Each structure stands twice: as structure tokens, then as C-alpha cells.
Amino acid sequence: MNNFFKFMDISYFSCDLLDSSLVVSEKNGTLNFIGNSISSFTPDHLKKFVRFYPADDFVFTTSDSLGLRVWDREKEVEIYSYPQDSLGPHKYSLSKTIGAISPLGVKIYDIRTRYHVSSCSLPLSLGLAWDLDDLVCFSEDRILKFDLRREKIIEEVQDQNICEIMISKGDLFYIKEFNLKNYLVKKDLNYEIETVGKKGSVLEDGTVYVFGNNEVKFYNEKSNKLKEFKFVKNVDDIKFTKYNTYLFGDKKLYLGENEK
């Protein structure tokens, strides 16, 4: 990852990547689309969590204080909305079911049939992930895995100050804070190592990465690698395509060409 340059000024709130298409939600409600072309529109001034529909980057979904909404990117119009709800981040499962954080737990939706399916009760949920079609969500002191078909909890982890969860090749990783330091934990191997921040994600090859301040650290079966970005004070988010890296920091979007 090198040759970064400032791509645009942006007040980052949320983003998603599908193949080489990037959608970015700003704090003022503007939605930006970056790919073969660049476009944007501002449907309202709400802060929105945003996701591409997994099979089609012309359809995307948002979750916010109005609930879950489905959009047509090309026409810049809302296709469908669910009853108003207060929702946080949402993510798609392997079968394209949506899990969305709400004050009462995780709400489950299926936009193919346009109805709210069910909910999983873990109040004060801070985030979620999917292990294929099993829902994994967490609060500050618990991680729960739900089998939605059988409507039961199939796994539970208890810890303290949990900040983030990630699923890589079926393995559960999570980040926790202890004594003002952050640790990456791999549950099945009793693996715990100090890391650089409270946020993380997973690359397509299963590599887990964690970011904080101006550093990103990568973890895989072969090695751990630290990358520092001296041109920013804080990395808000970072996304990777085959050829490029998109880095959000200091109210800007930077574009970098990946090392060959």
C-alpha cells in the first residue's frame, strides 16, 4: 500500500464496499458513490449506516432513526421502507438476511419478501456479525451466537469491555479494552494480543485487521503486520479492493494503490 493521495474532502459516517464500488454516508446525510464514476445525492440530513445489497451495487440499504430503507442508486430514489424504527448499523448474512441493531435487540429483515422477520433479544447490543447464516451480536460484557432457524442461542462468550467482533473462516475474534489498552482475542485458541485500536474488519482472504489512531495491524495464520499512515492523525475506516485502498481520516478520503 503506497502512493496515497487526497481523493476528496468528506465528513465520514459509514461506508460499504462491493467489488470495486464504494458507497459513503456523510454526517450531513449525503451519500457518495465511487467506482467507474462518481456521484452523490442528499435525500435528507440524517446520519445513515449504509450497505450495498450483496448481489447488486445498484441497490443499497440504509438504517437510521427512520428505520430500514431500500434505495435505487442509479435513480436516487427510495424503493421501499419498513415501519419507522430507531436502528443502528446493519449487515447482510450469506443468504442476504439483514440484521440491524435496535435499542431492544437485533431486528431481522428480508428485503426480498419485504417484511420484518423477527428479533433477537440482547438489549444494549453494540454491534453484530454473521457466521454464514448464524447471527453473532455483542454487548459490553457478552457475545451471543443465534441459530435463527431454531430460534435458540448456540454459543455464549462472557468478557469485559468488548468493543468489536469479527468472523474469519468461522472463527470468532473480538477486541476488548483492559487497563486502557486494546486486545485482540481469538476465542477458540485462547489467543490474546495487544493491538492498535477498537475497530476492525476482515479481508476476503480471512486476514483480520484492526485500526486505531493512524495505524492498521493485520493478523493471519502466517504473520502479523503493522502499517502506519503518517499523513493522518486518526483512521476512521479503511477498505481494500484488489488494486486500491480507501482510507478515511481527518475528514478526508485518501486513495492508495496497492503494492503488487
N, C-alpha and C positions, 0 to 999 in steps of 0.2 A: 504494500500500500504506500504509494508515494505520489508526488506531483499534485498535491491538493491545491485547489483554488476556490475562492469565494464564488459560489454559484448564484446566490440571491439572499437578500435580507428576508428574514422570516421569523414570526413570533410563534415558535413551535408549541403545539399542544399534544398532537397524536399523529401517527403515520402508519402506513402499511405498504408492503411490497409484494407484488405478484409478478413473477418473471422479471422483466425489466421495467415494469410500470410502478411508479411511486405515487401514492396519494398522501397529502399532508394537510392536517387540520390545524389552523392557527387559532390563537386565543380570541381573536375578534370574530370567529365564525367562518372565515374564508377557507375554502377548500381548493388546494392546488394539486394539479395533476402533471407529472413529469415523466416523459417517456420519449417516444418518437417525436412528440410535440409537447408544448407546454400550454396549459390553460388553467383558468381559475374562475370561481364564482362564489358569491356570498349569499346563501339562501336566508340566513338570519345571523344573529350575533351571539349565538350560544357556543360554548366550548364543547366540541364533539369528539368522542372517541370514534375512530374510523377503521373500517376493514373492507378490503375487496372481497366480493363473492369468489370463492376459490376457483370456480370453473370459468370465470368471465370477468376481465378487468373493466368492462363497460357497465357493470353493476357493482354497487358498493353499499355498505350499510353504515349507519351512524347510531350511536347511543348517547343520550344526554338527558336533560331534565324534561324533555318531551317524550322520552321513551325510545323505542327502536324504530328506525325508519329505513326504507329501502329506496335507493336512488338510481337514476339513469345518468351515467357520467356524460355521455355524448349530448343528450338533450337538456341536461342540467335541471332535471325536474324530479320531484318525489314520485315514486311509483306507488308506494304503499306505506302505511304506517299502522302500528299497533296502538292499542289504548294507551293513553298517557301514563307514564311511569317515570320514576327517577332512577336512571341507570348509569352505572359506571362503565368500565371497559367491557368489551365483548370479544369472544373468539369463536372460531369455527372448529367443529370436530372433523374427523376423517369423512364422515357421512354428511357433512355440511349442516349439522345441527348447530345452533348458536347457544352459547352460554353467556349470560350478561349479569354483571354484579348489580345487586339492588340492596337497599337497606335491610330487607327481610331475608336475604339469602341470594342464591343464584337462580335467575329465571332462565328457562329453557324455551327456545323458539325454533320453528322450522319454517323458513320463508318459502319453501316450495309448496306448502299447504296453507300458508298464511294464517297460522294460528299459534297462540301461546300454548305450549305443550304441558309444562309442569314447572315445578320449582324444587330446589334442594335447600333445606333449611340449615344454613350456617350463618347466623347473624354476624354482622361486622366483617363480612368477607372482604379481604383486601385485594384479592386477585384470583385468577384461575388459569388452568391449562387443561389440555386434553391428552390423554393417553389412548390413542386411537379413538374409541367412542366412549371411554370411561372419563367422567368429569373429575378433575382434581382441583380443589379450591382450598384457600387458606385464610385463617385469621392470624392474629398476632402470636397465638400460642398453639395452634393446631393446624394440621393438614389432613384433609379428608379426601378419599377417593370413592366415588359413587359409581355403581353399576346402574345406569338409568333404566335398563330393560327390566332388571329385577327389583329396582327401586330400593336398594339397600347399600349401606356403607360396606366396602370390601377392604379398606385399609385406613389406618389412622396413625399419624405421627404427632407426638407432642414435643414441643420445644419452646423457646422463648425468643421474643423479638424477631419473628420471621418477617422478612422483607419482600421476598420474591421466590417463585417456584418455576422450575423448568423441567421438561421431559425430554430426554435424549435417548433414543433407541430403547424405549421402555423403562429407562432408569430415571428415578426421581432425584433431582438436585434442588437444593434450596439455599438461599442466602439468609443469614441471620446476623444480628448485631449483638456483640457481647463486649462489655468494658470499652465502649467507644471504638471498637474495631469490627470489621465485617469479615464474615467467614463463609466460604462455600462448602456445603455439606452434601455428600453423596450418601443417601440413606442406607442402601443395601451393603455398602462396603465399610461403613463407619469411617468414611473419608471426610476430613475436616481440615481446611487450609485457609489461612488468612488471605483475603482478596482485596480488590481495589475500590469496590463500591457496593451499592444496594440494588442495582438494576442489572438485568441480564437477559440473554436470549440464547437461541440455538441455531447454528448454521445447518444447511441442508445435509452436510456430511456427518452431523451429530456432534460437532465441536461446540462446547458450551463457552460462552463468553460473558464476562462481567465488566461493567464500566462505571466509573466514578471519577470526579474531578476531571483531569484531562488524560486519563489512562484507560486502556481496554486490555483485559487479560483473557487469553484463550486457553482452554483446557480440553485436551483429548487424550486418547489412550497412549500416545507416543510421547507427548511433551506438553509443557506449559510455556506460553509465550506472552510477554508483556510488550505492548505498543503504547508509546507516549506521543500525544499530539500537542506540541509546544505552541501551536498557533491559536489555541483556545484555552480558556480558564476552566471550562466545565463542559463535558459531553452530555447533552440532554438525551440523545439517542443516536444509534448508528446502525445502518442497514447495508447489506452486502449483496451485489449481483455477481454474475460470473466475471464481469470485466471492470465494474466500478464499485466504489464505496461512497455512500451518502452519510455525511456526519453533520449532526445538528449541534450547535454550540454557540453561546454568546449572541443569540438572536440572529444567527446566520445559518445558511445551509452551505456546506463545503462539499465539493465533488472531487474524488480522488480516483486515479487509475490504478487498478490492482497490479501487483508485481506478477510478472509472468514466470 
